[in-house]
Amino acid sequence: MRFALLWMVLLGLVALARAQGVPRFVDVSAAAGITATHRAIWDPDDAREGYLAIGQAWGDYDRDGWIDLFVTGNLAANTLYRNLGAGVFAVSAHSPQVSLPDVPSGGATFADYDNDGWLDLYVVNHGANRLFRNEGGAGFRDVTARAGVGDRGKGTSAAWGDYDNDGWLDLYVTNWSCFPECESVDFTRQADRLYHNNGDGSFTDVSGGLGYAQTLGAGFAPAFIDYDSDGDLDLYVVNDKLQNEIGNLLWRNDGAGCGHWCWTNVSAGSGANLLINGMGIDAADYDNDGDFDLYITDMVYTMYLLRNDGGGFRNRAHSAGVALNYGPDQAVGWGAVFFDFDNDGWQDLYVAATKYHQTFPELDVSFMNARPDALFRNDGRGGFVDVGVASGIAADLPTLGVAYADYDRDGDLDIITGNWNSGYRLYQNQSGAGRWLSLELRGGFDINADAVGSKVYVRAGGVTQLQTVRIGTGLGGNNQLPLHFGLGAATSADIRIVWANGLECALENVPANQRLRIVYRLTAGCG
């Protein structure tokens, strides 16, 4: 009797929490079979091969409808997990082909670079990067040499985007400094790479179009994003000022010419030229005003929320309540992602963090200490509230990476976190709020197969949301490809799609709580 009464009380509390919108994330790593390890060292005095890198990437590599997961081990082997459904993963039979046990690995992304309908895998390493071609779900083949994308720097992250709208995904790779193994630091060994996809399985290094000196920042994370809403993908690069202080860079895409392609450095004029210890980046229309804003993490000082005001960016981190910093918070920021965890139609924010610690009088500094990550709920009025402690997100590990996906197909977004020198944790979203739509865009003809760069506008409940298909986010990883829209209490939504080539199509009164696969059609636009 007492047990039954207690159980009823607990059920009542859970129902009340959901009604009040209290977030609930549950660590299901063990039950789901996520046991991969991450092994790494960082000690500028003793560790001559210190490598600040991690990777977590979601992608349905076998096209069975369940999104799979790839994680990197840094000094440990990488692991490819196959999603079996029912909340369970198993190490893929193809995992040994991409495990790279003898190569320190960092970031990773799934992308269909050859437009054959199957997600390929790119792994960024300390040493030669690797591109693995998906052999129709039957395994992966190393095609790095043929593709020409095996840069040998200290790779951190990668992003894909069709910057010239020729229907083939291009690639940007950030390299951090060779510190501490280089004394003095050799800046030429940290040059980033911009690769143009030739459409025949090969790429051409076109980094020179950005200006050689401007690729020599200690890079941590890139993002292709149409910040000026002119229909082509621009490029933002987050740099660490610890080595070679060139600051973050925003490149405006100005089209063909200039030898190959015209990129204009608009960092200063746009307000995006942050000279910081930059680590991670994500972009989203967090204020639902129709353009993309940026959140950028910092290793030493305050995080930045750059609100896009149309004519440029303005930092709103303090007024919005997302300015974690090492002073009062002792927070070291790493990866970050925008995602609508409560399906209310407003982009929330997750920030992976570690804790900064300095002892006196020795002045010993360490920054890989455990600290609660931040989960910021968007209040819909330009501000955020940190609900991380109440959400169930663990505070006992230092977190560097984070990526989201609805891995269990229950209509809300779950997250995977990458934890320094430990492993990975899968958090199932059990918040149980709001209706939703999941939209998978598929390209064709002159649109790349993943439809990267295409934009989707969803109007429901008096609010219009904007999202774009992107590959490469946060720090060292990527989220699921399907776009997830929370609809709040709305039972239907109107959808407008602007494909990467500018053609549009619309769907009206689409019922909530369903998954749509929308295929580009050359004449009608949608199919």
C-alpha distance (Angstrom), angle and dihedral (degrees) to the residues before:
residue distance angle dihedral
M1 . . .
R2 3.79 . .
F3 3.81 90.7 .
A4 3.81 91.2 50.8
L5 3.80 90.8 49.1
L6 3.81 91.7 48.3
W7 3.78 90.4 48.6
M8 3.79 91.2 51.9
V9 3.79 90.5 50.1
L10 3.79 91.4 50.8
L11 3.79 91.6 49.0
G12 3.77 88.9 50.0
L13 3.80 91.8 51.8
V14 3.79 91.5 49.4
A15 3.81 90.7 50.0
L16 3.80 90.6 48.2
A17 3.79 91.6 49.4
R18 3.77 91.3 51.7
A19 3.78 92.0 46.8
Q20 3.78 90.1 52.2
G21 3.79 91.3 47.1
V22 3.79 97.1 -115.8
P23 3.81 106.5 165.9
R24 3.76 118.0 -122.2
F25 3.79 124.2 -167.0
V26 3.80 120.0 173.6
D27 3.80 125.0 -159.2
V28 3.81 103.2 -124.4
S29 3.81 96.8 162.7
A30 3.79 96.5 119.8
A31 3.80 95.2 43.7
A32 3.80 90.9 46.3
G33 3.81 92.9 49.6
I34 3.81 97.5 -115.3
T35 3.81 102.7 148.4
A36 3.83 104.2 139.8
T37 3.78 116.0 139.3
H38 3.78 131.7 -136.6
R39 3.79 116.5 -152.1
A40 3.78 121.5 -174.8
I41 3.78 143.7 146.1
W42 3.75 133.0 -148.4
D43 3.77 122.8 176.8
P44 3.80 115.9 134.4
D45 3.79 90.3 -157.0
D46 3.79 101.4 47.5
A47 3.81 110.5 11.4
R48 3.78 107.3 79.5
E49 3.79 93.0 -177.5
G50 3.79 100.7 44.2
Y51 3.81 109.8 163.4
L52 3.81 121.3 -172.8
A53 3.78 98.8 -160.0
I54 3.78 142.9 122.0
G55 3.80 135.9 164.9
Q56 3.79 138.2 -157.0
A57 3.80 122.2 168.2
W58 3.80 132.5 176.6
G59 3.80 121.6 -153.8
D60 3.81 139.5 140.3
Y61 3.79 95.2 -122.5
D62 3.82 95.0 170.0
R63 3.84 95.9 42.6
D64 3.79 94.6 -129.9
G65 3.81 93.6 132.6
W66 3.82 95.2 -103.4
I67 3.77 116.8 102.0
D68 3.79 115.3 -122.6
L69 3.80 130.8 -151.6
F70 3.80 136.6 -132.0
V71 3.80 122.3 -170.8
T72 3.78 130.8 -179.1
G73 3.78 125.1 -133.4
N74 3.82 100.6 -155.6
L75 3.84 96.0 -151.7
A76 3.83 90.7 5.7
A77 3.80 124.7 68.6
N78 3.80 120.3 -82.2
T79 3.80 120.1 -113.0
L80 3.80 132.4 -145.4
Y81 3.80 114.0 -159.1
R82 3.79 124.6 -161.6
N83 3.79 115.4 -147.0
L84 3.81 107.3 -129.6
G85 3.80 94.6 -174.8
A86 3.80 124.8 -118.3
G87 3.81 88.8 78.5
V88 3.80 95.1 -65.8
F89 3.82 132.1 121.0
A90 3.79 130.3 -168.2
V91 3.76 130.0 -165.9
S92 3.79 104.6 -96.1
A93 3.77 120.0 -114.7
H94 3.82 84.4 -127.0
S95 3.80 94.4 54.8
P96 3.84 94.7 99.2
Q97 3.82 89.1 59.7
V98 3.82 91.6 62.2
S99 3.82 101.8 26.9
L100 3.84 96.6 99.1
P101 3.83 93.6 -165.0
D102 3.80 93.4 -179.2
V103 3.82 97.6 45.2
P104 3.84 123.5 75.6
S105 3.82 104.0 -124.6
G106 3.80 130.9 -160.2
G107 3.79 127.9 165.2
A108 3.80 126.0 18.2
T109 3.81 137.4 -170.2
F110 3.79 137.7 -175.4
A111 3.83 113.7 -139.4
D112 3.79 136.0 152.9
Y113 3.80 95.7 -126.6
D114 3.84 94.6 167.6
N115 3.82 97.9 44.6
D116 3.79 94.4 -125.6
G117 3.80 94.6 129.8
W118 3.81 96.4 -104.5
L119 3.80 125.8 103.3
D120 3.78 113.4 -116.4
L121 3.81 124.0 -158.9
Y122 3.80 128.9 -124.5
V123 3.81 118.1 -169.1
V124 3.80 121.2 -165.6
N125 3.80 114.2 -147.0
H126 3.78 146.4 -179.7
G127 3.76 88.8 -106.5
A128 3.79 127.5 11.8
N129 3.81 113.6 3.2
R130 3.81 117.1 -134.4
L131 3.79 133.1 -136.8
F132 3.81 114.7 -161.5
R133 3.79 118.3 -164.4
N134 3.79 116.0 -143.4
E135 3.79 107.2 -125.1
G136 3.79 96.4 -148.7
G137 3.79 93.4 -68.9
A138 3.81 91.9 -54.1
G139 3.78 95.4 102.9
F140 3.80 142.9 -62.3
R141 3.80 129.5 -77.4
D142 3.81 124.3 -158.8
V143 3.82 105.9 -120.8
T144 3.80 97.3 163.4
A145 3.78 96.2 119.9
R146 3.81 93.4 48.1
A147 3.81 91.9 46.2
G148 3.80 95.6 45.2
V149 3.82 96.3 -137.7
G150 3.81 99.8 118.0
D151 3.79 98.4 117.3
R152 3.82 111.2 175.0
G153 3.82 102.0 -146.7
K154 3.80 128.2 114.0
G155 3.80 93.2 -80.4
T156 3.79 122.2 -156.0
S157 3.82 111.3 166.8
A158 3.80 143.1 -5.5
A159 3.80 135.5 -154.6
W160 3.81 131.7 -167.4
G161 3.79 126.9 -147.6
D162 3.80 138.0 149.2
Y163 3.79 95.9 -124.4
D164 3.83 94.8 172.0
N165 3.83 95.5 41.8
D166 3.79 93.7 -128.3
G167 3.79 93.0 134.8
W168 3.83 96.6 -101.5
L169 3.80 126.7 101.2
D170 3.78 117.0 -115.9
L171 3.80 124.0 -157.2
Y172 3.80 138.5 -133.5
V173 3.82 121.7 -168.3
T174 3.80 126.2 -169.1
N175 3.79 121.3 -149.0
W176 3.78 123.9 -163.3
S177 3.80 124.3 -146.2
C178 3.79 122.7 -71.2
F179 3.82 86.3 -124.1
P180 3.02 127.3 158.3
E181 3.80 96.2 24.0
C182 3.84 92.3 51.4
E183 3.78 118.2 70.4
S184 2.91 110.1 -154.8
V185 3.79 96.7 20.9
D186 3.80 114.2 -105.6
F187 3.80 103.9 -143.5
T188 3.81 92.1 -168.3
R189 3.81 88.7 68.6
Q190 3.80 92.2 61.8
A191 3.80 99.4 54.4
D192 3.81 114.1 139.1
R193 3.80 120.3 -130.7
L194 3.79 131.6 -132.4
Y195 3.80 111.5 -167.7
H196 3.80 124.7 -166.2
N197 3.80 115.2 -147.3
N198 3.80 108.7 -128.1
G199 3.80 93.5 -163.0
D200 3.80 94.0 -122.3
G201 3.81 99.0 84.4
S202 3.80 93.6 -83.5
F203 3.79 135.0 96.4
T204 3.80 133.6 -150.8
D205 3.80 122.0 -141.1
V206 3.82 103.9 -123.3
S207 3.81 96.7 165.5
G208 3.78 89.8 122.6
G209 3.79 89.6 73.5
L210 3.79 88.6 71.1
G211 3.79 93.6 53.4
Y212 3.77 117.6 -95.9
A213 3.81 96.3 -115.2
Q214 3.81 90.6 53.7
T215 3.81 92.1 59.2
L216 3.81 93.2 57.7
G217 3.78 99.5 82.7
A218 3.78 117.8 117.0
G219 3.79 92.1 -100.1
F220 3.79 126.2 -154.0
A221 3.80 108.8 163.9
P222 3.83 139.0 7.1
A223 3.81 130.4 -163.8
F224 3.79 131.6 -166.7
I225 3.81 106.5 -149.0
D226 3.82 136.0 151.9
Y227 3.79 94.5 -126.1
D228 3.85 94.7 166.5
S229 3.82 95.9 45.7
D230 3.80 93.9 -127.4
G231 3.80 95.7 129.9
D232 3.79 102.3 -100.6
L233 3.79 132.4 89.3
D234 3.77 118.8 -100.0
L235 3.80 123.4 -166.2
Y236 3.80 131.4 -123.6
V237 3.81 121.6 -172.3
V238 3.81 125.3 -165.9
N239 3.81 113.7 -148.0
D240 3.78 132.9 -171.9
K241 3.79 111.4 -129.4
L242 3.82 92.2 -151.4
Q243 3.80 89.5 95.3
N244 3.84 121.8 28.2
E245 3.81 105.6 -3.4
I246 3.78 104.7 -134.8
G247 3.81 95.6 131.7
N248 3.78 129.8 -142.0
L249 3.79 116.3 -37.5
L250 3.79 132.7 -143.9
W251 3.78 114.9 -164.9
R252 3.80 117.7 -164.0
N253 3.77 114.1 -146.9
D254 3.82 107.5 -127.4
G255 3.78 99.4 172.7
A256 3.78 136.5 -121.0
G257 3.79 123.2 -6.5
C258 3.81 133.2 55.9
G259 3.80 90.8 99.2
H260 3.79 94.7 -56.0
W261 3.77 110.9 -9.8
C262 3.79 136.2 -5.4
W263 3.79 117.6 -121.4
T264 3.80 119.9 174.4
N265 3.79 120.7 -159.5
V266 3.82 103.0 -131.3
S267 3.80 95.9 162.8
A268 3.80 96.8 119.7
G269 3.78 98.5 38.8
S270 3.80 93.0 48.1
G271 3.81 96.6 48.9
A272 3.79 91.7 -118.3
N273 3.83 97.2 109.8
L274 3.79 97.9 109.3
L275 3.79 115.3 173.5
I276 3.79 96.6 -156.0
N277 3.78 143.7 123.4
G278 3.79 88.3 -90.6
M279 3.80 120.8 -168.7
G280 3.81 115.3 159.8
I281 3.79 141.8 11.1
D282 3.77 141.9 -166.6
A283 3.79 132.5 176.0
A284 3.79 130.2 -149.4
D285 3.78 142.3 140.6
Y286 3.80 92.1 -105.0
D287 3.83 94.1 167.2
N288 3.82 95.6 44.5
D289 3.80 93.3 -126.2
G290 3.79 96.4 130.4
D291 3.81 104.1 -97.4
F292 3.79 137.4 80.2
D293 3.79 123.2 -95.4
L294 3.81 127.2 -166.4
Y295 3.79 134.6 -130.9
I296 3.80 115.2 -163.6
T297 3.78 126.5 -174.9
D298 3.79 126.2 -143.1
M299 3.76 129.4 -153.5
V300 3.79 96.9 -149.0
Y301 3.79 112.1 16.7
T302 3.79 140.4 23.9
M303 3.80 123.8 -31.8
Y304 3.80 117.2 -119.6
L305 3.79 131.8 -130.1
L306 3.79 105.4 -169.1
R307 3.78 108.4 -162.8
N308 3.77 113.7 -155.5
D309 3.80 107.8 -129.2
G310 3.78 94.8 179.5
G311 3.78 95.0 -107.1
G312 3.78 95.0 52.0
F313 3.80 146.0 -42.7
R314 3.79 129.8 -64.9
N315 3.79 124.3 -169.2
R316 3.81 109.7 -116.8
A317 3.81 98.7 164.8
H318 3.81 96.1 115.6
S319 3.80 97.6 42.8
A320 3.81 90.7 44.4
G321 3.80 92.9 49.7
V322 3.83 98.4 -119.7
A323 3.83 100.1 105.5
L324 3.77 99.8 118.6
N325 3.79 110.6 176.7
Y326 3.77 140.0 169.2
G327 3.82 95.2 -107.3
P328 3.80 106.8 71.1
D329 3.80 94.9 3.0
Q330 3.82 101.4 36.0
A331 3.79 85.1 -145.3
V332 3.78 124.5 161.0
G333 3.80 108.0 -163.3
W334 3.80 122.7 -142.1
G335 3.81 126.5 152.7
A336 3.80 122.3 9.6
V337 3.80 135.0 -177.2
F338 3.78 135.3 -173.5
F339 3.81 113.1 -139.1
D340 3.80 136.4 150.7
F341 3.79 99.6 -119.8
D342 3.82 95.1 170.7
N343 3.83 97.8 42.6
D344 3.80 93.8 -125.9
G345 3.81 95.5 131.2
W346 3.81 96.8 -103.0
Q347 3.79 125.5 102.7
D348 3.80 113.2 -115.0
L349 3.81 123.3 -163.1
Y350 3.80 135.4 -127.4
V351 3.81 119.2 -164.6
A352 3.79 120.8 -167.0
A353 3.78 109.3 -144.4
T354 3.76 146.0 176.8
K355 3.80 128.8 -166.6
Y356 3.77 126.0 -101.7
H357 3.78 116.4 -140.0
Q358 3.80 129.6 -176.8
T359 3.77 126.5 179.0
F360 3.77 126.9 -152.8
P361 2.95 141.9 -107.1
E362 3.81 90.1 6.5
L363 3.83 91.6 54.4
D364 3.80 91.0 -141.7
V365 3.79 110.5 167.6
S366 3.78 129.3 -158.8
F367 3.79 128.4 169.8
M368 3.81 106.6 175.1
N369 3.78 94.4 86.5
A370 3.80 125.5 129.0
R371 3.79 117.2 -94.7
P372 3.82 133.9 158.2
D373 3.78 113.1 -92.6
A374 3.78 117.1 -126.1
L375 3.80 121.8 -111.7
F376 3.79 108.4 -173.3
R377 3.79 119.8 -164.5
N378 3.80 114.6 -148.7
D379 3.80 109.0 -126.4
G380 3.81 93.3 -159.4
R381 3.79 91.9 -120.3
G382 3.79 100.0 83.7
G383 3.79 95.9 -82.2
F384 3.78 139.6 94.2
V385 3.80 135.7 -146.2
D386 3.80 121.9 -150.4
V387 3.80 107.3 -125.0
G388 3.78 96.2 162.0
V389 3.79 98.0 113.1
A390 3.79 92.2 51.0
S391 3.80 93.9 44.4
G392 3.81 99.6 71.0
I393 3.80 95.7 -110.7
A394 3.79 106.4 148.6
A395 3.80 122.1 -113.3
D396 3.79 99.5 -166.0
L397 3.81 99.8 88.9
P398 3.81 135.7 56.4
T399 3.82 106.8 -114.1
L400 3.81 125.7 -153.2
G401 3.80 105.8 161.6
V402 3.79 137.6 41.6
A403 3.81 135.0 173.4
Y404 3.81 133.5 168.1
A405 3.79 137.4 -137.9
D406 3.79 138.5 151.7
Y407 3.79 89.7 -117.3
D408 3.82 94.1 165.9
R409 3.83 95.2 45.4
D410 3.80 94.0 -129.4
G411 3.80 96.5 130.5
D412 3.79 102.5 -97.7
L413 3.79 133.4 85.2
D414 3.80 121.9 -101.8
I415 3.79 126.4 -167.5
I416 3.77 140.7 -137.6
T417 3.80 118.4 -154.2
G418 3.79 126.0 -159.1
N419 3.78 113.1 -143.3
W420 3.78 123.5 -157.8
N421 3.80 115.9 -107.2
S422 3.79 90.5 -11.7
G423 3.80 120.5 65.4
Y424 3.78 143.2 -105.5
R425 3.78 134.5 -49.9
L426 3.78 126.2 -156.2
Y427 3.80 115.0 -151.5
Q428 3.77 118.4 -163.5
N429 3.79 114.4 -147.5
Q430 3.79 108.4 -127.4
S431 3.80 96.9 164.4
G432 3.80 90.2 117.1
A433 3.80 100.3 -157.4
G434 3.79 137.9 133.3
R435 3.77 138.4 3.3
W436 3.78 121.6 -87.3
L437 3.80 151.0 -173.5
S438 3.80 128.0 -142.8
L439 3.81 116.0 -157.0
E440 3.79 122.8 -168.4
L441 3.80 111.1 -168.0
R442 3.80 120.0 -157.4
G443 3.78 123.0 -167.2
G444 3.78 133.1 -151.0
F445 3.79 141.6 166.9
D446 3.83 103.3 17.5
I447 3.83 94.3 -4.2
N448 3.82 116.9 88.5
A449 3.80 112.9 -111.8
D450 3.82 94.0 -108.3
A451 3.84 91.3 48.1
V452 3.82 89.4 -129.9
G453 3.80 110.7 -179.9
S454 3.81 94.3 28.1
K455 3.80 115.7 126.9
V456 3.79 129.9 -141.7
Y457 3.80 125.8 -159.7
V458 3.80 116.1 -163.7
R459 3.79 120.8 -172.6
A460 3.80 119.2 -164.6
G461 3.78 134.5 142.5
G462 3.79 92.6 9.1
V463 3.83 93.4 -57.9
T464 3.80 127.7 105.9
Q465 3.78 116.3 -151.6
L466 3.79 126.6 -163.9
Q467 3.80 126.3 -155.8
T468 3.78 134.3 163.3
V469 3.79 132.7 -155.4
R470 3.81 108.8 -105.9
I471 3.80 137.4 169.9
G472 3.79 117.3 -155.8
T473 3.78 121.0 36.5
G474 3.78 145.4 156.6
L475 3.79 106.1 9.6
G476 3.78 121.4 -33.4
G477 3.78 100.6 -18.1
N478 3.77 152.2 56.0
N479 3.78 138.1 -119.6
Q480 3.77 126.6 -132.5
L481 3.81 115.3 -62.9
P482 3.84 98.7 -131.3
L483 3.80 111.7 88.1
H484 3.79 113.8 -120.6
F485 3.81 119.4 -151.8
G486 3.78 123.9 -172.3
L487 3.81 112.2 -146.2
G488 3.79 101.2 -172.0
A489 3.80 108.8 -151.1
A490 3.82 94.8 -19.7
T491 3.79 115.9 120.1
S492 3.80 95.8 -157.2
A493 3.79 141.8 15.3
D494 3.79 142.2 -156.5
I495 3.80 115.3 -124.1
R496 3.80 129.7 -156.5
I497 3.79 120.0 -176.3
V498 3.78 123.4 -162.6
W499 3.79 106.8 -167.4
A500 3.79 120.6 -145.7
N501 3.83 90.5 -99.6
G502 3.82 92.4 54.3
L503 3.81 98.8 -104.3
E504 3.79 114.5 133.1
C505 3.76 140.0 -154.3
A506 3.79 134.5 177.7
L507 3.80 139.3 -149.7
E508 3.80 120.7 -165.1
N509 3.80 132.7 -152.9
V510 3.78 94.6 2.9
P511 3.84 109.0 -178.0
A512 3.79 116.4 -117.1
N513 3.81 128.4 -114.3
Q514 3.78 99.9 44.0
R515 3.78 142.5 106.0
L516 3.78 119.7 -121.5
R517 3.78 128.0 -166.7
I518 3.79 107.4 -156.0
V519 3.80 117.1 -167.8
Y520 3.78 123.6 -161.3
R521 3.78 115.0 -113.8
L522 3.78 119.8 -164.1
T523 3.81 94.0 -138.9
A524 3.81 107.7 24.7
G525 3.82 96.0 30.6
C526 3.82 96.1 -139.8
G527 3.77 133.1 54.0
